[in-house]
Amino acid sequence: MNSGTISTAETLNIDNFQDAISKNNFDPHDERLQLARSQSRRLSNTESLFKQASRQGIPSMGHNKEMPPPILHRSNYEVSYDLNDPLHPYNWSFPIKAYILFVCLITSFGVAMGSALFASSQPSLMIEFNISWTVSALVTSLFVLGFASGPIVWGPLSEFYGRKIPFVVSNLGFVCFSFGVATAKDIQTIMLCRFFAGFIGASNIVLVPSIMTDIFRNENKNKALGVFAMAIFGAPMISPILGGFTVKNDDLGWRWTGYFIAIVGSFGLVLALFVPETLADVILIQKAEKLRRATGNWAIHAPQESIKLSIKEIVKTQITKPLRMLTDPILFFISLYNSFVYCLLYMFLTVIPLIFGETYGWSRGVSELPYISMFIGTFIGGIIVSLLEKRNQRITERNGGTLVPENHLISMMIGSFFFAGGMFWLGWSGGFGDDVLWLVPTLALCPVGIGLIAIFLPCLTYITDCYLFVSASALSANTLLRSSMAAAAPLFSRQMFENLEIKWACTLLGAIACALIPVPFLFYIYGDYLRSKSKYCISFEAPMHEKENQHEV
């Protein structure tokens, strides 16, 4: 790379920031982080800019004008944030942050509800369109498959073009395709619209954690992520109850499950229109634009404006990044555990009606009521995670602000035992019909819910803190893996529980859960070492200038 393309002052600024990190003397959520990330992007992409210019040739100034000399000391014209700058999202008022959080919860709840609510329509679809159970299960699988593929696009692009445009566009697309599902005249249209509703709506699932990181400092970010996790886990648990009673009502029918999804999405879309941009780099671009127009000095610029990539380069360096990041051991194994519990969340869409509807003979809607026990479990699990996060915050303060991501894994350790135990309890109480009181398997869903949230939420916070500079891409990779596994769950879960029987199917899943229990313990012990060897993770031991890919590229 031609080092002369960046001023000496800028290079020293980056080196100083790196030295601070290598000495453990930094707050990973400091405002300087955004500046360092922007400068790193310039260092990483300047060479490609000159290659593009040499290929295309430099146009003339016109009217035989000579090319003006290059601007000296570019850093003097580069905008940045002041200390406690009100433009920086960290310094926004509480009402603005509360509004953004509320909108994010509404939109993510609507998308998560869309993934599960329509599953209640499967029996009605089988009758109306004369299809099999497996084909009808595709309406859920294709939506979740859209979850898997969508973040590969939305996550990385949001780091270049900001959060608001993808956020609004995706909610608009989600609403349109949801109405398409509700009004479809054939099963092919339903499945096509379901996939694209999931693909476009996936933006909410991957962007919301990044937005939380944009606007909240570390002490409040984890609380916001906890509420977000409750929303995306609570929606698939409440949705089957609403869907069951909706389909059961002859005056409503299965189409109203699609209308409910579209109505909630429309409400979120209207609110999303008033959400401000939260990515600090893009806000600096807007600040530079205002200064240029106010002063007439067109040399004023933001660091992010120095990056101009072609579509080919964006695909090469950004769209494929989540796939490349899955080769990182921390991200892969944490995402694998996260994917297993997320897969079971969608497997329960079949299992709970099977246990309480067919084994106990309950009617549609009533057979989904045991989800309330699981929802209570997730609430209890959320409290456990919140208390442990407060403990982690006190430890961080005692350590002078040095963040240790592995502290998040303590919640996962506890949740792993609840989850495995709950699966065994459910299997050996729910497969015997009236021989076992219905309350016993219903109560078993409570520890399962505790385990679900206590495993899922620490995964998000651990990934966010480990991959601080590339958190959106890391979360995209996580969403890709977990949604791919969850998409398959509705297709085989019924056959699995019917052929193996409920008790042995739950025993198999409980055994897999037991095999995964060591994962958080191993990363708690060896996580810091693995981060020091990673190309993408933040390490508190290795200097950042020794890790060529430490920053966002």
N, C-alpha and C positions, 0 to 999 in steps of 0.2 A: 504493500500500500504506500502511496506517496504521502509521506507525513507532512509535506509542506502544504497540503490542502487545508489543514486545520491550524489555527494560530497557536503559538507557544503558550499563551495564557490559558487557552482552552485545555491544552494537553496537560498543563500543570494542574489545572482544576480537577481533571479526572484522576490524575495520579494522587493528588491529596485526598480525594474522596476514597480511592482504593486503599491508601495507606491507613486511613481511619478505620476502614472495615477490617483490614488485616490485623489491626491492633485491638479489635473488639470494642472500639470506642465509637459506636454509632448506633443510631436508632433506625432500624430498617424501614420504618414508615415515616422518616423525615422528608421534608419538602425537597431536600437535595437529591433524593432518590430519583425523582422525575427528571431533574436536570441532568444527572449522570446518565440516566437511561437514554435521554434524547441525544446527548453528546456521543454516547456509544453507538447509537444508530447512525449518526453522521460518520463516525470513524469507519463503521462497518460497510457503509453503502457509498461512500465517496468514490471509491475505485470503480464501482459499477456505473456511476454517473458519467465518469470520464470515458469509460469504454463505450457507453451509448453515444456520447457526443462525437467521439472519433469515428464511429460507424456511420452516423447520420450526417456529419459535417456541420460546421457552424454557419448559420445564415449571415448575410451581410446586414449592416445597420440601415442601408437604404440611402438614396440620394448622395452616394459616394462619401458618406460619413465614415471617419476612421473609428475603429473599435476603441472605446474608452478604456483607460487603464483599470486594472482590477482594484477593488476596494481594499485598502490596507486596514489591518486591525479590525477584522470582521466582528470580533467579540464586542466592540464598542457599539455595534448596531444590533446586537442580539438581545431580545427582550427576555426577562426572567422574572421570577417572583420576589417581592420584597418580604422581609420578615413579617409574619402574621398578615400577609397580603389577603385582603377580603375576596380577591378573585379565586384564590386557591380553594378547592373543595373542602379541605380540612378545616378551613376557617369560616365556612358558611354557617348561618344561624341554625339553631335547633329546629324551628318550624320548617325550613327548607329541607333539611335532612330527613325530618320525620315524614314529610310529604313524599320524598323520593322513596323512602323505605316502604311506605304504605302502597305506593303505586307498584313497586317491584313485587311486593307480596301478593297483590291482587292479580297481576299478570302471570306470575309464576304459579299461583294457586289455580288460575283458570286453565293454564296449559296442563298442569299435573292432573287436574280434574278431568280434562279431556282425554287423558290417557286411560282412565279407568271407568269413567261413567258410561261410556258406550258399550262396555263389556256386558252390561246387563241386557243389552238388546239382542244378544246372540240367539236365544231360542226363537224370538220373533223373526229375526232375519232368516233362520233356517226354514221357517214355515212359509214366509212371504216369497222368498226367492228360491226355495227348494234346493238348499245347499246342505252340506254335511257340517258336523260340529267343527272339524278342523278348518274348513274353509271360512266358517263364520268367525273363528278365532283370529283370522288374519286381520280383522278390523282393529283389533288391539295390537297385534304384532307389528303391523305396518306403521301404525302411529309411533310406537316405541322405536321401530327401526329408523323412522325419521329423526327421532331424538338422537340416534347414534351418528347419523351422517351430517345433520345440520351444524353441530358445533365446530366441525372441521372448517367450515366456512366462516361462521359468525364470530368465533373467538378471535382468531388472528386478525381478521379484517377490522374488528373493533379497536384493535391496538394501533392501527394506522389511521382510521377515519373517524374514530370517536365512538362513543356508546350510543348517542341519541338516535342517529340515523338508522343503524341496524335495529335498535330497540323499537322504534315507531314502525318501521317497514315490516318487521317480523310480526308485530301484533296486528297490523292491518291484514297481512296475508293469512294469519291464523284465523281471524274473524271470517274472512271471505271463504276459506275452504271449510270452516265449520258450518257455515250456512249451506255450503254445497253438499255436505254430508246429510244435513237435515232435509234437504229438498230433492235428493237424488232419486231417480226412477229405476235404477238398476244397481246390482251389487258391484259391478265394475267401477261405476262412478263413485260409489261409497268408498271403495278401497283406495282408489286414486286420490280422492280428496283427503282421506284419513292420513295417507302417507305424507302428502305435502303439508297438511296441517301440523303434523309432528315435526317435519323437516324445518319449516319456517318458525314454528312456535318454539323450537329448541333454543332459539336465541335467548329467550328468557331464562332458561335453565343455566346457561353458561355465562351470560352477561351479568346477571344479578350479583353473583359473588364478586365479580370484578368491580361492579359499581359500588358494592359495599367497601371494597378495598380502596376505591377512589376517594370516598367521602368520609370514612371513619378511620381514626387512628386505631392502633392495635387493641387498646383496652375496650373500645366499643365495637370494633369490627367483629370480634368473635361472638358478641351478643347478637348482633344483627344477623350473622350467618346462622346462629342457632334458631332464630325466628324463621329465617328462610327455609332451613331444613324441616322445621315443623310444618311449614306450609306445603312443601312438595311431598312430604310423607303423609301429612294429614289428609290431603286431597284424595289420594287413592284409597284411603280408608273410609272416608265419608261418602265418596261418590257411589260405591256399590249400593249403599242404603238408599240414597236418593234415586239412583237408577232403577233399583228393584221395585220401589213403590210407584215410580213413574210408568214403567212398562206394564205393571200390574193394573194400572188405571186405564180403563177402556176409552175414556175421554181424552187421554193424552197419547199413550202409545209410545213406540220406540223412537219415533222421529223427534219427540220432545227432549230426549236425551241429547240429541244434536243441537236443538235450539237452546237448551240451557247452557251448553258449552259456548255457543256463539254469543249469547247475551252477556255472560260473564266476561268473555273476551272483548266485547264491544265497550263495556264499562271500563275495562283496563285500557283500551285503546284511547278513549277520550281523555283519561287521566294522563296517559303517557305523552300526549301532545304538549303538555305543560311542564314536563320534566326537563331541566336544563342539562346541557352537556356536562359530564362529570370527569372526563379524562383530562388531566392537567396539561398534557402536551397540546391538545386541540384548543383548550382555553387560551393557551399562550399564542396560538396562531390567530385566534380572534382578537386578542389584545394587540398583536402586531399589526393586524389589518386596520384597527381603529387608529393606532398611532400613525400609520402611513398616511391615512386619509386626513388626519387632523394636522399633520406637519408638512405633508407633501414630500417627505423624505422617503423615497422608495427603497433605500438600502436597509431600513429597519425590517427585521425578520425574526421569526421564531426558529428555534433549533429544528423542530420537526419539518419545517418547510424546505430544508435542505435535502430531504429524502424524496426522490421521485422514482418510483419503480414501475416497470412495465407489468402487464398482466402476467406474462410468462415468469418474470422474476418473483412476483407476488405468489404465484402458485408454487414455484420452486422453493422459496425461502419461508413462506408463511403457511400456505394451505397444507403442505406436507409436514410441517413442523410437528403437529400433534402425533402423527404416526411415528416420526423419528424419535420423539421424546419418550414413547412407550418402551424404547430399548433401555431406558434408564431404570435400574433395578428398583429404586424407591418408588417411582411412579407406577411401575408395572405391578409390583406385588401389593402395594396398598390399594391400587385400583382393582386388582383381582379380588381381594377380600370385599371391597366395597361393591363390586359387581355381583358377588354371590348373594349378599343380603338384599340387594336391589332386585335381583332376579326372583328371589322368593317373595318379595312384595307383590309382584305381578302374578306369581304362581298362586298366591292366596286368593286371587280373583276367581279361580276355579276351585280351590281346595275348600274354602269356607262354605260356599253354597253346596259343595258335594257332601261335606260332613253334616251340616245342619239341615240342608234341604232334602237330601236323599236318605241319609242314615237316620235322622230324627224326624223326617217327614214334615218339616216346616215349609210354609208357603214362600213364594218369591217376595222379597222385601224383608220379611221377618227373618229369613235365613241369613241375611246379611247383617243383622243387628249385632252379632258377636264382634263385628269390627270395632264396636265401641270400646270393648275391652282392650283391643290392640291400640286404639287411639289413646286411651288412658295410660297405657304402658309407654307410649312415645312421649306423653306429657311428663311422666315420672322420669323417664330417661333424659328428657331435656333439662329437668331440674338438676339431675346428677351431673350432667355435663357442665351446666352453668356454674354450679358450686366448685367443680374442679378447675374451671377456667379462671374463677376468681383467685383460687389458690395459685395457679400458674402466673397470674398477673402480679401477685405479691412476690413470688420468687423472682420474676423478671425485674421488679423494682429494687429488690435487695441486691440483685446482680448488676446494678447500675444501668439498667435498661437493656442489657444483653438478652436477646430472645433465644430460647432453646426450643425449636419446634417439637422435639421428641416429648416434651411435657404433655402435649395434646394426646399422646397415645395412652395415657393412664385410663382415660374414659373408655377407650376401645378395649383395653384389657378387661375391664369390668363387664362391659357389654358383651364380650365374646362368651363369657360363661352364662349370662342370662339367656342369650340367644340359643346356644346349644341345648341348655337345660329345658327351655321352653319348647323346642322342637320335639324332644323325647316325650315330654309331658303331653303335648298335643296328640302325638301319634298313638300313645298307649292309653289314651282316655277317649279319643274321638272316633275310634273305629268299632265300637261295640254297641252302638245304638242305645236303646232304652235300658240296657244292662248297666250303663253308667249315666249318672245324672248329667243333664246338658250343661250344668253350671261348671263342671270340672274341666271339660275342654275349652269352655269359654274363658275361664280364669287362666288357662295355659297361654292364651294369646297375649296376656299382659306382659309376662317376662319376654316373650318374643318381641313385643313392641319396644320394651326397654332396650333390648339388644340391638334392634334395628337402628334406632336413633343414636345410641351410644357408640355404634360402629360407624355409621354413615357420617355424622357431623364432624367427629375428629378427623376423618379422612379429608374433608374439605379444608378445614383449618390447617392441617398438617401440610397438605399439598400447597395451599396458598402461601404459607410461610417458608416452605422449602424452596419453592420456585417463584420467588417474589417478583423478579423482573419479567418472568414469562408466565405469570399465573393464569392468564386467560387461555393460553395455549395448553398449559398443563391440565387445566380443568376441562378443556375440550377433549384431550386425550382420555381423561378419566370418564367423561360422559360417553365418549365413543365406545369404550370397552364395556361399561356397565349397561348401556342401553342395547348394545348388540346382544348381550346375554339375556337381558330382560325380554327382548323381542321374541326370543325363541320359547320362553316359558309358557305362554298360553297355548302353544302348538302341541306340546307333549305332556303337560301337567295332568290333564284329565286321564289320558291313557296310562300314565305312570302310576297314578293313585288308584286306578281301577284294577290294573294288572298286578301291582305289588301289594295292594291293599293299603289302607290308610296307615296302619301301624308300622309296616315295613318301609313304606315310602318316607315317612317322617323319620324313621330310624336311620335310613340312608342319608337323608339331608342333615340330621343331627350329627352323624359320624363325620361328614364333610366339614361341618361347623367346628367340630372338635379338632380336626386336622389343621384347621386354619387358626386356632387359638394362639399358637406360638408366634404368628406373624407380628403383632404389635410388640410382643416382648423382645423379639430379635431386633426390630428396628429401634426400640427404645435403648438397647444396649449398643448396637453398631451403627445407628443412624448417622451420628456425627461423622464417623469415618467414611461412610458411604457418600455423604454429602460432599466431603472434601475431595472425593474422586469423581464426582459428577461433573458433566459439562454444563449443566443447567442450574444446579442447586446453589443456594447461598451457603457458603462455608464460613464458619467463624474462626477457622484456623488457617486455611490457605489464602494467601493474598490474591485479590481479585485479578491483578494484572497477569497472574500465571494461568488464568483460566480464560482462554480466548473466546469462549462462548458464554461467559457468565452473564453478559447483558443481553437484552432483547436484540435480535438481529432481524 
